[in-house]
Amino acid sequence: MGARQGWRGAGTIAIIAVGDACDPRLADYRNIPDPVLVEQRGIFIAEGRLVVQRLLSGSRFPTRSVMVTDSALASLRPAVDSLPETPVYVVPPAVMDHVAGFNVHRGCLAIGERPVPLDWLALVRAARRLVILERVGDPDNVGSVFRNAAAFGVGAVLLDPASADPLYRKAIRTSMGAALRIPFARAHEWPRALRELDRDGVAVVALTPSSSAPCFHAVAAELSDRRVALVLGHEGEGLTQAALDACPLRARIPMADDTDSVNVATAAAIAMYELARRRSPCDDA
């Protein structure tokens, strides 16, 4: 074990070479495939060079430390230089794989610190467009929703108590780091929260494949001047009846007759695009 120091202006960069997988300084990186254990420890894992770079340079979350191989460090150097007090552990690839327990990280992991949960009502009141998820359990779908939300200018994401954790490493990775940038909260008063949003003046729209629901583009045309919440449900079962009953508006995305639904993140992207298009249409649209 040893330490190497780099320089950026008058400050030092805490770059530390670690060659022992049992080094106690790497303790945060052990057992990270277990999402429950990681959350209980008050941390989350960012994996891959792009996601770690976004944690370091554009995130609202503090970074506790970074663990990288030599080659990954070279690509992250500008972001690392911007946080000179954050420890950066440089390890051989075999040490990283042994400590982390998996090898899809591209030689780059970081530990972020979970903040105190945001107040959901204050969060949604600050957003003109938001997405609400009920029982969306696949972290890849949750991450994709965040990525789409970033693409189409959605200001916040609200989750019910049963939806997957946006700070689970797979969700962060699939979101391409958007889960680190778009604010989110959980509403434990479910589905009462949907009714509260309606009383607060938000147009709460349940997305459903039901043929009795009007087409989304027709609903969106009536909402261009309002705050809008798009509500999407479980990958297989959709929204619960209780959630549907709590939403004053329903809408469907038209599909071919032999197709009953699309992936929840795809449905969210279509609806978000439709709302965004009405705010700032493309010049050639």
N, C-alpha and C positions, 0 to 999 in steps of 0.2 A: 504494500500500500504506500501511496505517496500523495503529494499534492503539487499541482502546478498552478501558478498564478498568471493571469492575463491582465492586461491593462486597458482601461478605457478612460481617457482623460485622467482625472485625479483619483479615480476609484479603482478598486481591485475587483476582479471577477473570480468568484469562488469555484474554480475548476479543480476537481479532486479526482485523481486516478485511484480506482478501487479494483483490486484483482481477486478478492476473496468473496465468494457468494454468501458467506456467513457474516460479513461485516455488518455490525449493528446499524450503521448509517443507512443501510438499504432496507431496513425493517418495514417501511411503509409500502414497499413494492412486493411484499410477500402475500400470498393468498389473494391476489387481486382478481382472479377469475370468479371469486365468490362475491356477488353484488351485495348481498345482505351484510356480510362482514365488513366490506368496504364502507358502506353507508353508515354502519354503526360506529365506525372509527372517525366519522366526520370528514371524510375525504372523498375524492373521486379521481379517476384515472383518465388521463389524456394519452392517446396512443397514435403513433405515426407522425411524420415530420410536419405535415401541413397543420394538423390539429394542435400539436404542441406549440407550433409557431403562433397560432391564433390565440392559444391560452396565454402565451407570454406577451403578445403585442396588442391584442384587441379584446381582451376578456374583462368581465367585471369581477372575476374571481381571483383571489391571491394564489400564487404558485408557491408551494412549499419547497419543492426540489425538482430536479430533472435528472434522469438517468439515460445516458446515451452511449453509443459506440463512437469511436474516433471519426468514422466517416459521417455519421449523423451529426456530430458536433459541428463539422465544417459547414454543413448546410444551414444550421441553426444559429450560427455565430452572431449575425446582426441582432436577432431577437434576444439571445443570451446576454449580449453586451448591454442591452437596454435595462436589464435587471441585475446589476452587479452584486447585490446582496443575496441572490438566490443560489443555493448550492447546486452545482452541476457535477454529477458523478459520472466519470468516464470509465466504462467497463468493457472487457472483452465480450464478444457476442455470446460465448458459452455461459458466461456469468449472468448475463441478462436473461437468457432463456431459462436458466436454472432458477433464478430468483423469481421471475415473473410467472413461470409455469406455462407459457405459451410463446409462439414465435412468429406472430403476425404483426409485430409492432414496428418493423422496419428499423430496428435499432434505436428506437426513440420512445421514451415514456416520461410522463411528468405527473406529479401529484398536485392536485388542486384542493383548496380548502372549501368545504361547503359552508355557505353563509347561513344566517338565520333565515328561515323561510319568509318570503314576501307575503304581505297582506294581500289576499286575492282581490278584494274589492277595490282597494287603492290602485292596484295594478291595472285592472280592466278599465277603471275610470280614466286612466291616462292614455288609453289606446283607442284609436279611431277604428281600427280593424283588429279583430282577434279571432283565434281559433280555439275551440273548446273540444276536448277529447274525453269520451266516456268509455271505460273498459278497453282501451286500446293497449293490448298486453305485449305486443311484439316490439322490442326495443328498436329494431330496424325501421318499423313503421313510424314510431314516435320520432326517431331521428330524421326520417325523410320528411315528416310534416314540418319540423323545424327548418330543414333546408329549404323547403318550398316557401315557408313563411318569410324567410330572409329574402328569397328571390322576388317575392311579390309585395314586399313592403308591409307585412303584417306586424303590428306593434307588440303583441304579447300572445302567449299561449296559456290557457287555463286547463288544468287536468282534474278529473274526478279522483277519488281516493284509490281506485283500482287500476288506473293506467300505469304503464311502465315508467320507470325513473328516467327523466331526460338526461341525468348525469351518470347513468350507467355507461360504461366505456363503449359498448357497441352502439348505443344511441348517439353518443357524441361523435363517434367515428362516422356513422352513416350521415349525420347532419353536416359533416364537413366543418365542424366547429361552430355551427349556427346555434346549437344548444348552449354555448358559452356566451353568446351575445344577445339573443332574444330573451327578454325577461319572462319568467313563468312562475306560476304558483299553483297550489292545489286548493280546491274548494271542498272542504269536508262536509259542508252543509249541502248535500246532494240529494235530489235535484233542486232543492230550494234555491240554490244559487242562480239557476236559470231564471226563475221567476223574479228574483231580486234584480237581475240585469234588465229584465223587461220593465220593471218599475222605474229603473234608473234611466230609461229612454233608449236603451240599446235594442236594435232590431235583432232578435235572437232567431236564427234560421236553422232548423233541423234538416240535415241532408239525409234523404231517404230514397230508396229505389222504388217506392210505392208508385204505381201508375196513377193513383188519385192525386198525387202532389203536382203542382204546377212546375213547369220547366224553370230551372234556376235562372236562365238569362232573363226571363220575364219578371221574376221576383227581384233580381238584381237591378233591373231598370227602375224600380220604384224606390230603391234604397241609396241612390247616389249621394244624397245629402245627409244621410244618417250614419251614426255609429252602428257597426254591424258585427255580430258574433256568429261564426259558422260552427255548428255543433255536429260532430261526427262520432260514430260509435264503433263497437266491437267488430273485429275483422270478419267474423262469420255471421254474427247475429244482428249487427247494426245497433241502433239505439234502443234502450229499454223503453217500454211503454210509458214508464213514469217520466223519462226524459222527454219523450215526444209530447206528452201531455203538458209539460212545462214550457214548451217552445211555442210561441204564438204563431210562428211562420214555419212552413215546410216547403221543401223544394227538392226536385230530382234533376239528375243529369241525364238527358236523353241518350239512349243507347240502342244498338241493334236489337232486334226482337229476340235473337237467340243468345243474348248475354244479359244476365240478371244484375250484375254489379261489377265494379272495378275495385282495385285495391284502395284502402282507405286514404293512403297518402296521395294516390293519384286523384281521387275524388276531391280531396282538399286542394290540390294544385289547380285543378280545373276551376273550382269555385273561386279561389283566390285570384287567379288570372282574370276571371270575368269581372270581379270587383275592381282590380287594378286597371284593367283596360278602360273602364268607364271613368276612372279618375284622370288618367293621362294616356289617351289612346296613341298608338304609334302613328307617325306621320303618314305612313303608307297603308294604314289599315282601312 
